Amino acid sequence: MAETTNTPVAILGLGAMGQALAATLLKAGRTTSVWNRTPGKDADLVAAGALGAATVSDAISVGGPIITVLFDHASVHATLDPVADQLAGRQLINLTTTAPEEARELARWAAEHDIAYLDGGIMAVPPMIGQPGASILYSGSQTVFDTHRETLELLASAEYFGDDAGFASTYDFALLAAMYAMFGGFLHGAAMMRSVGVPAAEFAQRAAAWLTAMTQTLPLQGQAIDAADYTGVFIQPIAFHKAALDAINRASRDAGVTLDFVAPLKNLLDRQVADGHGPLAFERTFEELH
Ligand SMILES: NC(=O)c1ccc[n+]([C@@H]2O[C@H](COP(=O)([O-])OP(=O)(O)OC[C@H]3O[C@@H](n4cnc5c(N)ncnc54)[C@H](OP(=O)(O)O)[C@@H]3O)[C@@H](O)[C@H]2O)c1
C-alpha cells in the first residue's frame, strides 16, 4: 500500500546528512522522529517540529519507514542489532554509505529478521538535499521503494535499480571514483600553477570550463568500451597520450610537484605502449583494469 502524506518517518543518525534529511522532511510537513547516539544534536530539528527520541526504540515506535544515515556499516549494526526484534515487519531504508558486500550483508541480516531492506547511495552533499540536482540511487526491496517513493522524492530525485542491495552502492562508488580522480587531477594542476604564481581559485575557473567541455566525450568513450572497439581513434591514440603524460611528468618535476596523481595513469599508458597497443584509442586502457 502506498504511503500517505501522514506516514511518519524515523531518522536514525543526526550528522550533517541526517540533519539535512530530517529538516527537509519537516519542511514538507512530514511527521519525523529523530535519534542520535550523542544527545543534543536534535535541538534545531525539535524546534522545527521533530519528535526527539532518547532511544532508538522510541524513535522507531512512531511507525513508518526507518531511515538510517550513520557513519558506516558497523554503526548501522551497532544501532539496529539491539532492536532487531522490534524491527520485524518494518521497512528499513539505509542511506549510510556502505560497500556493496556490506549492503548485501545488511539485506541478508534484514531478511533473517523479517525486515524489508532498501539500500541507497546519496549523490549529494547536505546543502543539496531537497534541492534540484540531488539524487539518491536505490536498490533492494522494490516494495519499500514503491511504497515510499513520494517521501524519497522529497529528499532527492530517486531512482531504483533492482533487487540486488549492493547495486546502488556499486554505482555510488563508481561515480565517486570518477569524481575523486578528477578532484585529484585538479589538485595536481593547482600545484603546478602555484609554481608560476597563479592562485588555485583562478585556476579553478579555467579548470571547471575545461573539464566540463571534456566530459562531453564520455558517451563516445562508453560506446567504444562497450563495443571493445578501440580502432576508431576519435580523439588521439594511446601513444599520443603517453607522450602527453611523459611531458606532464617532466613539467611537474620541474615545478616541484610530486607525481602521486599522474604516475598511475602514466604507468598504465607505458605498459600498453610496451605491449604494442600504442596505435589504439585511449579507451583501451579500460582493458588493463581487470
Ligand atoms: N556529508 C556528505 O556530504 C555525504 C554525502 C553522501 C553520503 N553521505 C553518507 O551519509 C552518512 C552520514 O554522513 P554525515 O555527513 O551525516 O556524517 P557525520 O556528520 O560524520 O555523522 C555521522 C553520524 O553517525 C553517527 N555514528 C557514528 N558512529 C556511530 C555508532 N557506532 N553508533 C551509532 N551512531 C554512530 C554519529 O553519531 P554521533 O553524533 O554520536 O557521533 C553521527 O550521527 C555517511 O555514511 C556518509 O558517507 C554523506
The ligand as a Gaussian input file, in Angstrom:
#p B3LYP/6-31G(d) Opt

LIG

0 1
 N       28.035000      14.501000       4.271000
 C       28.034000      14.202000       2.962000
 O       28.414000      15.003000       2.108000
 C       27.552000      12.851000       2.499000
 C       27.309000      12.629000       1.131000
 C       26.872000      11.377000       0.710000
 C       26.714000      10.370000       1.632000
 N       26.968000      10.599000       2.946000
 C       26.860000       9.485000       3.894000
 O       25.897000       9.741000       4.898000
 C       26.321000       9.105000       6.102000
 C       26.308000      10.130000       7.229000
 O       27.160000      11.186000       6.834000
 P       27.278000      12.509000       7.693000
 O       27.840000      13.543000       6.788000
 O       25.998000      12.784000       8.395000
 O       28.393000      12.057000       8.738000
 P       28.732000      12.673000      10.153000
 O       28.353000      14.123000      10.190000
 O       30.127000      12.285000      10.453000
 O       27.742000      11.895000      11.146000
 C       27.937000      10.547000      11.442000
 C       26.753000      10.047000      12.216000
 O       26.965000       8.661000      12.535000
 C       26.798000       8.509000      13.936000
 N       27.596000       7.402000      14.412000
 C       28.917000       7.181000      14.204000
 N       29.298000       6.025000      14.762000
 C       28.194000       5.501000      15.350000
 C       27.942000       4.308000      16.082000
 N       28.905000       3.409000      16.308000
 N       26.693000       4.086000      16.522000
 C       25.694000       4.977000      16.271000
 N       25.864000       6.140000      15.583000
 C       27.104000       6.381000      15.121000
 C       27.209000       9.838000      14.526000
 O       26.695000       9.949000      15.823000
 P       27.446000      10.847000      16.949000
 O       26.898000      12.225000      16.779000
 O       27.046000      10.189000      18.202000
 O       28.921000      10.740000      16.675000
 C       26.545000      10.776000      13.535000
 O       25.160000      10.868000      13.763000
 C       27.710000       8.521000       5.860000
 O       27.624000       7.154000       5.590000
 C       28.163000       9.296000       4.652000
 O       29.113000       8.587000       3.854000
 C       27.374000      11.823000       3.410000

